[in-house]
Amino acid sequence: MLHWAIVFLVISLVAGLFGFTGISESAAGIAKILFFLFLIIFLVMLVLGFMGAHAVAG
């Protein structure tokens, strides 16, 4: 998911460079949504991993 966020960020930068502002804004919005979705899933998995490790150790 982080890979796709970076891909859309690059698309946004290239489109902005060539003056396609509508495409650039759309790609940047998609990249932002994917990044925050990745961040939320990462934090949930991190907490679940710590809870699982704590349950095994304790």
C-alpha positions, -999 to 999 in steps of 0.1 A, spaced: 0 0 0 29 23 7 42 15 -27 10 27 -44 10 59 -23 45 66 -36 35 58 -72 6 82 -70 28 108 -54 52 105 -84 23 107 -108 11 138 -91 46 155 -92 51 147 -129 15 158 -138 21 191 -119 54 196 -137 37 194 -171 8 216 -160 -20 190 -156 -32 204 -123 -65 185 -122 -47 151 -126 -20 163 -101 -46 172 -74 -64 139 -79 -33 118 -77 -21 137 -46 -54 131 -29 -53 94 -37 -17 93 -24 -26 110 8 -56 87 14 -34 56 7 -6 68 30 -30 74 60 -47 41 54 -12 24 54 -3 43 86 -35 32 104 -31 -4 94 6 -3 103 -2 10 138 -30 -16 144 -6 -44 134 21 -30 156 -2 -29 186 -15 -64 178 21 -77 175 31 -63 209 0 -77 225 7 -112 210 43 -111 220 33 -100 255 8 -129 258 34 -154 247 61 -141 271 37 -137 301 
